[in-house]
Amino acid sequence: MEPILHGIILAFGLILPLGVQNVFVFSQGATQPKLAQALPATITASICDTLLILLAVFGLSMIVLQFEWLRISLMIIGIIFLFYMGYVIWKSEPTPKNTNKALPIRQQIIFALSVSFLNPHAILDIVGVIGVSAIKYVGTEQFIFTVTCITVSWLWFFGLTIAGAIVKKLDGTRNLMKLFNKFSAIFIWGTAIYISIGLL
């Protein structure tokens, strides 16, 4: 039970705070005309977290982070994507029923990939916390710990998508979603600026 409880507490502790990835997944559940149309973003974010967790547990990402030029390159690319994504969300309008003006599948996947793989803080959290924590386990216990972290990640992202869809139904005038879009864009731009300052 120890690796299961450890995995649940650790994964929730890392994923619960408001972050760019969470904001994006929630916004897709709230802006897509149907819940199923938000699944590309949800599934992509879940797969990305799964890959990052596996890399952290097996230590491969530690090797990547040893190269300073690669770390800086990833951060610069991530900053550019965050500024662009903030602009798109700021300009987007809540989608009325029976229309399909929300992000198409391709853009959902690209944005989900960018906020997952190009977010230095998410990578460092997973590598530095989950990767280091996995070291204390071996064999079956390490496998259970890893599967638990991955399961929590998938359940969380699907839960966020459903929560977004529920908020959309309760927000008949779409005013709440307009405010959420503006807030999301400002938060994403703030994250990009914060990361930029870290590079200086």
HUKARA-V467053 format. One record per residue. N is the residue number from 1. NEAR is the number of other C-alpha atoms within 12 Angstrom. D_LAST is the distance of its C-alpha to the last C-alpha in whole Angstrom. Layout:
n:near:d_last
N:NEAR:D_LAST
N:NEAR:D_LAST
This chain:
n:near:d_last
1:13:44
2:16:42
3:28:39
4:25:40
5:19:39
6:27:36
7:35:35
8:28:36
9:22:34
10:31:31
11:37:31
12:25:31
13:20:29
14:30:26
15:36:27
16:23:29
17:16:25
18:21:25
19:27:22
20:43:22
21:46:24
22:37:27
23:41:26
24:47:27
25:45:30
26:38:32
27:49:31
28:52:33
29:39:36
30:42:36
31:46:36
32:41:38
33:28:42
34:26:43
35:30:41
36:20:42
37:28:40
38:40:37
39:37:37
40:31:35
41:43:32
42:42:33
43:31:34
44:33:31
45:44:29
46:37:32
47:27:32
48:33:28
49:44:28
50:31:31
51:29:30
52:37:26
53:47:29
54:29:31
55:29:28
56:33:27
57:34:31
58:25:31
59:25:28
60:17:27
61:29:24
62:27:23
63:15:24
64:20:21
65:23:18
66:13:19
67:13:18
68:14:14
69:13:14
70:17:16
71:25:14
72:23:11
73:20:14
74:28:15
75:35:12
76:26:12
77:23:15
78:36:15
79:34:13
80:26:16
81:30:18
82:42:18
83:31:17
84:24:21
85:37:22
86:31:22
87:22:23
88:25:26
89:36:27
90:25:27
91:20:29
92:25:32
93:27:35
94:37:37
95:30:39
96:23:43
97:19:45
98:10:47
99:14:44
100:18:41
101:19:39
102:30:36
103:35:33
104:20:35
105:23:35
106:17:33
107:23:30
108:33:31
109:29:30
110:26:27
111:39:25
112:41:27
113:33:25
114:35:22
115:43:21
116:42:23
117:38:21
118:36:18
119:39:17
120:38:15
121:30:16
122:36:20
123:37:20
124:27:18
125:27:21
126:42:24
127:32:23
128:26:22
129:30:25
130:45:28
131:32:27
132:24:28
133:29:31
134:36:32
135:22:33
136:18:36
137:23:38
138:16:40
139:14:42
140:14:43
141:22:41
142:29:38
143:23:39
144:24:40
145:35:37
146:41:35
147:29:38
148:31:37
149:42:34
150:36:34
151:24:37
152:31:35
153:39:32
154:32:35
155:26:37
156:31:34
157:40:33
158:31:37
159:25:37
160:35:34
161:38:36
162:29:39
163:25:38
164:36:36
165:31:40
166:24:41
167:27:39
168:32:40
169:25:44
170:15:44
171:22:42
172:17:45
173:17:43
174:21:40
175:18:38
176:22:36
177:34:35
178:26:34
179:21:32
180:30:31
181:33:29
182:26:27
183:24:26
184:35:25
185:30:23
186:26:21
187:28:20
188:37:19
189:29:17
190:20:16
191:34:15
192:34:13
193:22:11
194:21:10
195:27:9
196:24:7
197:13:5
198:15:6
199:18:4
200:10:0
